[in-house]
Amino acid sequence: MYQSQGFVAADISDLKRNDVLIFAFTTEEPMHFGIYLGNDNFLQHERNKYSNVEFLSDSYKRRVKLV
């Protein structure tokens, strides 16, 4: 789906600053996006909340599907 737009399967060990992270949480369908800021931090915007910087924990890393 997003691979036709130039995204590739996630390789968490090779993230670069400004990479767009595509997450899948409750399903395999991508449903959340973030921008990698470096140092295991990413910018996200959850619905009805302010944008925030979040730590890219192991829990988040397991849910990154595409970069």
N, C-alpha and C positions, 0 to 999 in steps of 0.2 A: 504494500500500500504506500507507505512513505518512502520506501526504497526507490521507487520510480522518480522521486523528487530529489534524489541524491543522498539520502540518509543511508547509513550502513549499520549492520548489527553492532551492538555496543561492545566496545573493548575498553572496559573501565580503567585498565592499566595504562592507557594511552590518551587520556583526556587532555585537551588543550583549552586554554582560556578562550572564552566565547563560543565553545561548542554548545550546540543546542541539544539538550537531553530530552528524550521522549520516554515517559514512564507509562507503565501499565500496572494498575494496583489490583483491583478486584477481578479483572478479566485479563485476557491476553491482548485485548484491544487497547491501543495507546489512548490515554485519556488526560494526560497532564504533561506540561512542558516546563523546562527550566533552562537557564543559561549558566554554564559552568564558569565560575569566577577564578578558579585556581585554589590551591591549598584546601581541597575537599569542601569547598563552599559553592553554593549555587543560588541564583536568584529565581524566585518563583512568585506566582500571584495566584492565591487561592480565591475561589469565588466568594464574593461578599467580604473580602478582607483586603488589607493593604498588602502591597508587595513586601517581601521580606527575604533576607539572606538566611539560608538554612545550611546546616552541616550535612554533607553527603555521607550519611552513616551507612553501615553495612545493610541496614534495612532498605534504604533508598537505592543503594547500589544494586541490590538484587532485583529491583523493579525497573531499572533502566533497560529499555529494549532496543533503542536506536540512538545514534549520535549523528 
